[in-house]
Amino acid sequence: MFAQAIIELAKARREDLQRELAYLQLLQEAKASQMSLYDRLLLSFGNGLIVLGQRLKERYKPRDTSKEGRSSSYLLVQASK
């Protein structure tokens, strides 16, 4: 009988914690959708920097010069000096 009461209390506590967790998750989701102007500007600026960095990386990617032959002969001349 005493063990049954403890089990019931544990179940009730668990349900309370689950309800509180669900409430906190909803609250967090609501706050996330209401970002301040400053945060939205920082996010946009950061995304712009990422896009710019990706474009620069693509533009200045090392080229495969083995087909041209200039690079390999240049290295051979430099190595012989």
HUJO-V439564 format. One record per residue. RES is the residue in three letters. SS is DSSP state (~ for helix, > for strand, _ for the rest). OMEGA is omega in radians with two decimals (* if undefined). Layout:
# HUJO-V439564
RES&SS&OMEGA / RES&SS&OMEGA
This chain:
# HUJO-V439564
MET&_&3.11 / PHE&~&3.13 / ALA&~&3.12 / GLN&~&3.13 / ALA&~&3.11 / ILE&~&3.12 / ILE&~&3.12 / GLU&~&3.09 / LEU&~&3.13 / ALA&~&3.11 / LYS&~&3.13 / ALA&~&3.12 / ARG&~&3.13 / ARG&~&3.11 / GLU&~&3.09 / ASP&~&3.14 / LEU&~&3.11 / GLN&~&3.10 / ARG&~&3.13 / GLU&~&3.11 / LEU&~&3.12 / ALA&~&3.11 / TYR&~&-3.14 / LEU&~&3.09 / GLN&~&3.09 / LEU&~&3.12 / LEU&~&3.13 / GLN&~&3.11 / GLU&~&3.14 / ALA&~&3.13 / LYS&~&-3.12 / ALA&~&-3.13 / SER&_&-3.13 / GLN&_&-3.14 / MET&_&3.12 / SER&_&3.14 / LEU&~&3.14 / TYR&~&3.13 / ASP&~&3.11 / ARG&~&3.10 / LEU&~&3.10 / LEU&~&3.11 / LEU&~&3.12 / SER&~&3.12 / PHE&~&3.12 / GLY&~&3.10 / ASN&~&3.09 / GLY&~&3.10 / LEU&~&3.12 / ILE&~&3.13 / VAL&~&3.12 / LEU&~&3.11 / GLY&~&3.12 / GLN&~&3.10 / ARG&~&3.12 / LEU&~&3.13 / LYS&~&3.12 / GLU&~&-3.09 / ARG&~&-3.06 / TYR&_&3.11 / LYS&_&3.12 / PRO&_&-3.12 / ARG&_&3.07 / ASP&_&-3.07 / THR&_&-3.11 / SER&_&3.13 / LYS&_&-3.11 / GLU&_&3.13 / GLY&_&-3.13 / ARG&~&-3.06 / SER&~&-3.09 / SER&~&3.12 / SER&~&3.09 / TYR&~&3.12 / LEU&~&3.12 / LEU&~&3.11 / VAL&~&-3.14 / GLN&~&-3.12 / ALA&~&-3.12 / SER&~&-3.11 / LYS&_&*
